[in-house]
Amino acid sequence: MTTLLEFAKLLIPAAAVLYGMYLVVKSFVQKELDKAQIEIKSKNMEVILPLRLQAYERISLLLERISPNNLVVRVRDNSFSAGQFHQALVSDIREEYNHNLSQQIYISDNAWNLVKGAKEEIIAVVNQSAEGIPADGKSLDLAKRIFEKMLERKADPTTIALSQIKEEVRTLY
């Protein structure tokens, strides 16, 4: 019994020291892993942040280009009939959108949904504006109707989406 007691006197302190060493090594290894992860994230941000900013810039440009104020002025040609102008406007909006489709991976789902919604609303306004105008009518009449329809709306969908984009960019800094 005394041998067992003597053995326990040696074993208990050795176990405590061993457990303490285990905790120290575990803590050290965890800190090193955390440090490595922070370094990896930092290097990733050096690459990803410029790509994200470029994506936000391109989406902002898309929204500005499909905004009816800019779109009508940019696409309008006096030689177009109302029908041709209508097709050119819708085609231009879709081309701009398709050209920037890949940028959605760099922005939030909410912002992308607003961009997509803005595109769809602008196309709807163009289509609604073209309904009452003969296809062989003047492109100027369609342009006026588009501006009137946009004035009837409470908010410009491109402005709402652009505000969200700007807000997200502010959170990157």
N, C-alpha and C positions, 0 to 999 in steps of 0.2 A: 504494500500500500504506500509506503514511503517512497519507493521508487516511482510509483505512478504520480505521486504528488510532486516529486522532484522533476519528473518529465514534464508535467503540466506547467511548472514554474518556468521552464525553458521554452516550451511550445507556445504559450499564450503571448509573451512579449515578442517572440519571433513572428507569430501570425499578425500581431498588431503592426509591427514594422513592415512586414510584407504588404499588408493592406494599405498602409500609408504610402508606400512606394507605388503601389498600383494606382492609387488616386492621383499622385503627382504625375506619373507617366500619362495617365488618361487625360488629365487636364492639359498637359503639354501637347499631346498629339491633337486634341480637339482645337487648341489655339492655332496650331500650325495648319490644320485643315481649314479653319475659318479664314486664316490669313491667305491661304492659297485660293479659296473661293472669291474673296474680295479682289484679289489680283486678277483673276480670270474675268470677273464681272467688269472690272475697270478697263481691261484690254478690250472686252467686247463693246463697251460703251464708246471707246475711241473709234470703233468701226461703225457701230449701229447708230449712234447719235447723229452723225452727219447724214446718214441715209434717211433717218426719220425726218430730220429737218428738211431735206430735199423733197421728201414725199409731201410734207405739209405745204411746202412752197408750190409744188405742182398741183396739189388739190386746190389751193387758194387761187392759182391761175385758172384752173378749170372752172371754178365757181365764178370768177370774174368774167371769163369768156362766154359762159352760158347765161349770164345775167342778161335779161331782155334788153336793157339799155345798151349794153356793149354788143350783144349778138346781132340785133337788128341793124345797127350802124355798120358793123363789120361785114355782114353777109349781103346786105341790100345792094341791088343792082337795078338801075332804072329800066333796063331792058327786060327784067323778069316780070312775068304775069304774077298774079296773086298765088295761083297754084304752084308755079315754079318756085316762088319765094317761100311758100309754105314748106315745100319739099326740101329746099336748101337749108332752111332753118332747122328742121327736124334732123336732117342728115348731119348738119354741123354739130348739133348737140350730141348726137350719138357717137360721132367720130371723136369728139373731144373726150367724152366719157370713156369710150373704149380704149383710147390712147393712154388714159391714166388709170385703167382698171387695176393694174398690178400694185398701185400705191396703197391699196386697202390693207395690205399685210403690215404696214408700218403705222397705221392710225387705229384708234379705238373703233370698236363695232358701232358705238353710238354715233361717232362722227361720220363714219362711212354710211350709216343708214340715213343720216341727215343729207349727205351729199347725194346719195341715190334718190332720196325723196325729192330733193331740190330739182334734180334732173327730170324726174317724172312729172313734177308739178309744172315746170317750164314747158315741157312738151305738151302737157294737157292744156295750158294756157294758149299755146300756139295753135293747137288743134281746135280748141273752142273758138278762138278768134277767126279761124279760117272757115268755120261752118257757114256763116252768113254772107260770105263774099264769093262771088262767082270766080271760078278757076281762071277765067280769062280777064278778070278785073285787074286793077292796078295794085302793084306791090305796096305802094304808099298807103292805100286803104287798109291793107292787112297790118302794116306797121303801126298805124294809128290805133287800130282795134286792139293790138297786143298791148300797147301802152295804156289804153283805157282799162283793159282787163287787169293789168298789173296795179293800176291805181285803185281799183275796186277792192283789191285784196288788202287785208289788214297788215300783213308782213310779207316781205320778199323772201322766198325760201332760200335763195342763195345767201342773203344777208344772215339769216339764222344759222345756216351751216358754216358760214365763214366765221361767225362769232364763236362757235364751238371749236373750230380749228384753232383760232387764236388762243382760246382758253387752254387748250391742250398743249400748245407750244409753250405757254407761260409756265405750265407745270413741269416742263423739262428742265427748267433752270432753278 
